[in-house]
Structures are given as structure tokens and as C-alpha cells.
């Protein structure tokens, strides 16, 4: 009997669920209702695309999609060395930019369990709790909110004590795998805590394919970035470092 060799990429592709089977679940997700003024005040520019700054995130989106497709990856963690670098700002703008790519289905999960910011930055009232979701105690339709028909956001309403233990639990891995099977996203973004503040990021890294590190101009030190990049590269694939809060925008190309 002949046995054809199956590549790792073919094997991973075969594990992906049929997208058509997830349509009823997406239709059940409650709509995402944001406060436009709050979102604009937090510079979420890719939802409306009224601010020309959205183009920077569209460029990041396209490069990200190409990297994911080339490697058959799906899950991306976004972190920073320390608080205040703008990782949630990057995660949200990247999520809405991905949503503008209509054939791409994206899920964003707020896993900064000590200081959840996604709901706050969008002005979402009464979001659910991610803790009960990760413990397998909540239905997907009770946790995720839908923007258009291709972006689902899992916001969080309260901090979680001992969050690293929850993030590295087997139940969390099982719940996230089930979420991917049922929702069939092309991209899953995880907004993580700052890396040097606690062990949450390291605890969760086995659940992701790759990571983006967000540094803040005139705040993050080269040493902090080096330490984070080295530790991340030993555990997963580092897509790159995003420099946020830079005062000098490149305008030499005239667009």
C-alpha cells in the first residue's frame, strides 16, 4: 500500500474547519456598539478611516497577512516591554484594518487580564468577562461582539487575579482551540499585558504562532526591547517591532 507524504502545511490546513459551518454562530454574535467620540479620542483611526493615519495600519495589515499566509499561521500576540507603549492602540487599529479586508475574518481577544483596556478604548458599555470564557463557563455569543460580518471582539470588564495561571492552563488552551474551530477566523489577535511586568506573556506564548512587540519612542529603552525580543525569539516567531508614539512622520513620498 502506498502512503503519500503529507507536508506540515497540508496537515495544518486540513485541521481548519469549514467556514460555512461557522456562519450561524457569527450571525448570533451581538453587534459591537462603540462610543465614536471615545474611540476617536483614543485614536482608533482604522474603523472610520477619516484620519489619514489609517494608511500606516493598512500597510502593517498587508504585511501581517502575507506573513501569516506564507507560514499558515493564524494566531498573533501583541505585547510591549512596559505599560503605556500603545499595544492596545496597535491591536485595535490592526483589527479594524483587517476588518476592512472583507474576505478576511478576524477575532481580537483582550488578554491583558490585569488591566483590560479594549472595552475602555472603544467606549463599550458592560462588556462580558474573559475569565469565565477562558474557564469554559461562557458561550461564545455571550463573550464576543461583532463588527460588520468579519470582526469579533472579546472585550473584558474586570481584572483577573493570578492571571498567568489561568493563561497557561489546559482549559484555556482547549477553549481557544474550540473557539478557532467554531468561528473559523483567518487571524486571531491577542492583546497581551506588557512583557516585563509579569509572567502572563511567557505563560501564554505556547498558544500563539507569532508575536508583535510594540515599543514607544522616547520611552522604551534599547535594553528593554533587546531583552523582550531575545526572550520572545527563544519561544515563538517574532514578526517585528512596531515603534509607536514617534513624533516624526515620514512624509517624503507625498501620499
C-alpha positions as CSV (number, residue, x, y, z in Angstrom):
1,X,0.0,0.0,0.0
2,X,1.4,3.4,-1.0
3,X,1.4,6.3,1.6
4,X,1.7,9.8,0.2
5,X,3.8,12.0,2.4
6,X,1.8,14.9,3.8
7,X,3.5,18.2,4.5
8,X,3.1,20.1,7.8
9,X,1.3,22.9,6.0
10,X,-1.2,20.4,4.4
11,X,-1.8,18.8,7.8
12,X,-2.5,22.2,9.4
13,X,-4.7,23.3,6.6
14,X,-6.7,20.1,6.9
15,X,-7.4,20.8,10.6
16,X,-9.1,24.1,9.7
17,X,-12.9,23.9,10.0
18,X,-15.3,24.6,7.2
19,X,-16.0,28.4,7.2
20,X,-19.6,27.8,6.1
21,X,-20.3,25.9,9.2
22,X,-19.4,28.9,11.4
23,X,-21.8,31.3,9.7
24,X,-24.8,30.7,12.1
25,X,-22.6,31.4,15.1
26,X,-21.3,34.7,13.7
27,X,-24.8,35.8,12.9
28,X,-25.7,35.2,16.6
29,X,-23.0,37.5,17.9
30,X,-24.4,40.7,19.4
31,X,-23.3,43.9,17.4
32,X,-20.4,45.9,18.7
33,X,-21.6,49.3,19.8
34,X,-18.8,51.7,20.3
35,X,-18.8,55.3,21.5
36,X,-17.5,57.1,18.4
37,X,-16.1,60.1,20.4
38,X,-14.3,57.8,22.9
39,X,-12.8,55.7,20.0
40,X,-11.7,58.8,18.2
41,X,-10.2,60.3,21.3
42,X,-8.1,57.1,21.7
43,X,-7.0,57.5,18.0
44,X,-8.8,54.3,16.7
45,X,-8.4,55.6,13.1
46,X,-9.0,52.5,11.0
47,X,-12.7,52.0,11.8
48,X,-13.8,55.2,10.0
49,X,-10.7,55.9,8.0
50,X,-11.3,59.6,8.3
51,X,-7.9,60.2,9.7
52,X,-5.1,59.6,7.1
53,X,-3.1,57.8,9.7
54,X,-5.1,54.7,8.9
55,X,-2.7,54.1,6.0
56,X,0.1,53.1,8.3
57,X,-2.0,50.3,9.8
58,X,-3.2,49.2,6.4
59,X,0.5,48.7,5.4
60,X,1.0,46.7,8.6
61,X,-2.1,44.7,7.9
62,X,-1.0,43.7,4.5
63,X,2.5,42.6,5.6
64,X,0.9,40.7,8.5
65,X,-1.5,38.9,6.2
66,X,1.3,37.9,3.9
67,X,3.4,36.5,6.7
68,X,0.5,34.5,8.1
69,X,-0.5,33.1,4.8
70,X,3.1,32.2,3.8
71,X,3.6,30.2,7.1
72,X,0.0,29.0,7.5
73,X,-0.2,30.9,10.8
74,X,-3.3,32.3,12.4
75,X,-2.6,33.5,16.0
76,X,-0.7,36.7,16.9
77,X,0.1,38.0,20.3
78,X,0.7,41.8,20.7
79,X,2.7,42.9,23.7
80,X,5.1,45.7,24.8
81,X,8.1,45.9,27.1
82,X,6.3,48.1,29.7
83,X,2.9,49.8,30.2
84,X,2.0,52.8,28.1
85,X,3.7,51.8,24.8
86,X,0.4,51.6,22.9
87,X,-0.1,47.8,22.3
88,X,-3.9,48.0,22.7
89,X,-3.9,51.0,20.4
90,X,-2.0,49.0,17.8
91,X,-4.1,45.8,18.3
92,X,-7.4,47.7,17.9
93,X,-6.3,49.6,14.8
94,X,-4.9,46.5,13.3
95,X,-8.1,44.6,14.0
96,X,-10.3,47.2,12.3
97,X,-7.9,47.5,9.4
98,X,-8.1,43.7,8.9
99,X,-11.9,44.0,9.0
100,X,-11.8,46.4,6.0
101,X,-10.4,43.4,4.1
102,X,-13.8,41.9,3.6
103,X,-12.8,38.3,2.9
104,X,-10.6,38.2,6.0
105,X,-12.3,37.1,9.2
106,X,-10.6,38.4,12.4
107,X,-11.0,37.8,16.1
108,X,-9.5,40.1,18.8
109,X,-9.3,38.9,22.4
110,X,-8.4,41.2,25.3
111,X,-5.9,39.0,27.3
112,X,-4.4,41.9,29.3
113,X,-6.2,40.3,32.3
114,X,-4.7,42.6,34.9
115,X,-5.6,45.9,33.1
116,X,-8.1,45.2,30.3
117,X,-8.3,48.2,28.0
118,X,-10.1,47.2,24.8
119,X,-13.6,48.0,26.0
120,X,-12.5,51.2,27.6
121,X,-10.7,52.5,24.5
122,X,-13.8,51.8,22.4
123,X,-16.4,53.0,24.9
124,X,-18.1,49.7,25.1
125,X,-20.6,49.5,28.0
126,X,-20.9,46.4,30.2
127,X,-18.6,44.0,28.3
128,X,-18.5,40.4,29.5
129,X,-15.7,38.8,31.4
130,X,-12.9,36.9,29.7
131,X,-12.1,35.0,32.8
132,X,-15.4,32.9,32.6
133,X,-14.7,32.4,28.9
134,X,-11.2,31.0,29.5
135,X,-12.6,28.7,32.2
136,X,-15.2,27.3,29.8
137,X,-18.1,28.8,31.6
138,X,-19.4,31.2,28.9
139,X,-20.8,30.7,25.5
140,X,-19.1,32.5,22.6
141,X,-22.2,34.5,21.8
142,X,-22.1,35.8,25.4
143,X,-18.5,37.0,25.1
144,X,-17.8,38.2,21.6
145,X,-19.3,41.3,19.9
146,X,-19.5,41.5,16.1
147,X,-18.3,44.4,13.9
148,X,-19.8,44.1,10.4
149,X,-19.7,40.4,9.5
150,X,-16.0,39.7,9.8
151,X,-14.6,41.1,13.1
152,X,-15.4,39.7,16.5
153,X,-14.1,41.4,19.7
154,X,-13.8,39.7,23.1
155,X,-13.6,42.6,25.5
156,X,-13.2,42.3,29.2
157,X,-14.9,44.0,32.1
158,X,-12.7,43.1,35.1
159,X,-9.2,42.3,36.2
160,X,-8.3,38.7,36.9
161,X,-6.1,37.7,39.9
162,X,-3.4,35.1,39.3
163,X,-3.9,35.6,35.5
164,X,-0.7,33.8,34.5
165,X,-2.0,30.5,36.0
166,X,-5.2,30.9,34.0
167,X,-3.4,31.8,30.8
168,X,-1.2,28.6,30.9
169,X,-4.0,26.3,32.0
170,X,-5.0,23.3,29.8
171,X,-8.6,24.6,29.9
172,X,-7.6,27.9,28.4
173,X,-5.8,26.1,25.5
174,X,-8.9,23.9,25.0
175,X,-11.3,26.8,25.0
176,X,-9.3,28.8,22.5
177,X,-8.9,25.8,20.2
178,X,-12.7,25.3,20.3
179,X,-13.2,29.0,19.6
180,X,-11.0,28.7,16.5
181,X,-12.8,25.6,15.3
182,X,-16.3,27.1,15.7
183,X,-15.5,30.7,14.5
184,X,-13.0,29.8,11.7
185,X,-11.1,33.1,11.8
186,X,-8.2,33.8,9.4
187,X,-6.5,35.9,12.1
188,X,-6.7,35.9,15.9
189,X,-5.1,38.8,17.7
190,X,-4.4,38.6,21.4
191,X,-3.9,41.9,23.2
192,X,-1.4,40.8,25.9
193,X,0.0,42.6,29.0
194,X,3.4,44.3,29.0
195,X,6.0,41.6,28.9
196,X,8.4,42.9,31.6
197,X,5.6,43.5,34.2
198,X,4.6,39.9,34.9
199,X,4.8,36.3,33.5
200,X,1.5,36.4,31.6
201,X,3.0,36.7,28.2
202,X,5.5,33.9,28.6
203,X,2.8,31.7,30.1
204,X,0.6,32.2,27.1
205,X,3.1,32.0,24.2
206,X,2.6,28.2,23.6
207,X,-0.9,29.2,22.3
208,X,0.3,31.5,19.5
209,X,2.1,31.2,16.2
210,X,3.9,34.6,16.4
211,X,4.2,37.9,18.2
212,X,4.4,41.6,17.6
213,X,6.4,43.8,20.0
214,X,5.3,47.4,20.4
215,X,7.8,49.9,21.7
216,X,7.3,53.6,22.5
217,X,9.6,56.3,21.1
218,X,11.4,58.2,23.8
219,X,10.0,55.8,26.4
220,X,11.2,52.2,25.7
221,X,14.9,51.7,26.1
222,X,17.0,49.7,23.7
223,X,17.8,47.4,26.5
224,X,14.1,46.7,27.2
225,X,13.5,46.0,23.6
226,X,16.5,43.7,23.3
227,X,15.5,41.7,26.4
228,X,12.0,41.2,25.2
229,X,12.9,40.4,21.6
230,X,15.5,37.8,22.7
231,X,13.1,36.1,25.1
232,X,10.3,36.1,22.6
233,X,12.5,34.7,19.8
234,X,13.5,31.8,22.0
235,X,9.9,30.8,22.4
236,X,8.0,31.8,19.2
237,X,8.2,33.7,15.9
238,X,8.8,37.4,16.2
239,X,7.2,39.3,13.3
240,X,8.8,42.6,14.2
241,X,9.0,45.6,16.5
242,X,6.5,48.5,16.0
243,X,7.7,51.9,17.0
244,X,4.8,53.9,18.4
245,X,4.5,57.5,19.6
246,X,7.1,58.7,17.1
247,X,6.8,62.5,16.6
248,X,8.4,62.5,13.2
249,X,6.1,61.0,10.5
250,X,7.7,60.1,7.1
251,X,6.0,62.3,4.5
252,X,8.7,62.3,1.8
253,X,6.6,60.2,-0.6
254,X,3.8,62.8,-0.7
255,X,0.8,60.5,0.0
